[in-house]
Amino acid sequence: MILKTKVLPIEYDEKTKNKAIRLKKFLEKNPDFFKTFLEGDKISYVDEEASIFLTDKVSILDYITKLHPADVLSFLEDDLFPSEMERLNLLHIILNKKLDGLYSFDPEDVISAELGLVYAYFFDSKDYEELKKFLTTEDYDVDKIYTSMYEKYRFPFLNLILDKNLSNIRNFFYSEGELSNLLGQMSKTTLYELTTITPPKETEEITLPFTKEDSINLVRSFLETIEPSHTWTKIFDECLQEDKLISDSDDERIKEYIDKDRDTWQCVYGDNDWYIYTPWNNTIEDAIDLVHEFIHYFASIHAKEESTYSSLKEFPSLFFEQVFCNYLLEHGYPKDEIDKYNKNRRYYVYENGESLADIISYLNSRIEGEVITEEEEIAIEQNNWTDTLSPSELKRRVLKRVDDLIVESIETPTLLLSLYPYIEGKYYADIMFERYKSDKSILPSMIYVTNNLKNQSTDEILNYLNLSPPTKEEVLQKVYK
């Protein structure tokens, strides 16, 4: 006897009739899937020579090669496939691997995030011929699937990444109100700085030749000049004697701890001690970078064990690099080279500010329970331009901003807390440097702040220096000037 189905006819006898009826229902849950993967002219419970012969020990799933039976069932049952949240987490895992350079695809690894997302893609697309091609073709271009899934879930993924960022940031604060207040002040200070700084169109290369020894000797002379007790000079000499300046990014003491950008000077905690990573480029910029990082180093080694996050952590370094640049000018070093460094600093701070403005806005939206969508972002982008942009250009700008933010947020899960100190630090460093130019006697106060940077609260430091953040009125005056 033959039972017709939307896939293949089923041959059965009286003994297997009920099995055939159940199989028909099963096949017709997704006939296109089975038409693609079953090969033969019939399914039989009675003909042992049939291309698809079923017994108590051999089921229809055994005839679908390259797919695990559990994965076949997933294509037939909606509730067995990854939810949207699970797909977003799979995307997060994969993008993290790609950014870390650890990505690889192994189709034999049946529990990998990569394979899970591939199957989710085919579950959505219902393109079973392409699924079959994926399963049977070596070196299949899997990246086009990831790209498609990322584009489909870009904005839900953005919301997830922002929530993860908020979760990480909350670890630094005791209450939601404290976080909201910080975001509010961050927003004001960032906007103030963005309207104050006139950034150069691009960075300029600093070319004045300077050896490593030139930089070390010049920085030592500078420290002797500004800190009469010579405590800083003594610490600097100890830093040299104990080999705390490390230029090799593969040095065992720091290689697991330095940022991915191996061309950037950094103060690094590794191997239970503090070090300065020094990728010398043999120009006068090395000396300025060494001053900046030494200030971080000194503040770090004097921190109490349980020092908390401080948005002022870049403030002393940014101030003393300005004082050092002034020192260089007073000692006859070329003004155009010093100006290049200061312009590059403004460029860097302005870039941080632009990124921060987006992050702060997005995080505030998530705190308030808003869902960020592509349509709303394009509408906001349109309102930001006096000229009418084409729909394609508006979309391109929005997607680029979102993509950049996603990558930055994954690479630095506390991106907000990493970038903002440069904005706030520049704001206060500029104020204090203006005071310094007319009154050199403020240096002991800044030295005191550096010595106690990680042991005092932001309010204590600002009160000590008679500083205050920009008010809403000052920000508005700047914006609408």
Protein Blocks (a to p, Z undefined) as FASTA:
>chain_A
ZZddfkbccdddfklmmmmmmmmmmmmmmmmlmmmmpgcjbdcfkbmkbmbdcdfklcfk
lmmghiafklmmmmmmmklpccfklmmmmmmmmmmmmmnopaccdfklmkbfklmmmmmm
mmmnopaklmmmmmmpghiafklmmmmmmmmmmmmmmmmmmmmmmmmmmmmpcbfklmmm
mmmmmmmmmmmmmmmpccdfbdcddfbdcdfklmmmmmmmmmmmmmmnommmmmmmmmmm
nopacfbfkbmklmmmmcfblmbccdddeehiacdddddehiaklmmmmmmmmmmmmmmm
mpcfklccdfklmmmmmmmmmmmmmmmmmnopafklmmmmmmmmmmmmmmmmmmmmmmmm
mmmmmmnopacdfklmmmmmmmmpmbdcdfklmmmmmmmmmmmmmmmmmmmmmlmmmmmm
mmmmmmmmmmmmmmmmmomklmmmmmmmmmmmmmccfklmmmmnopacddfklmmmmmmZ
Z
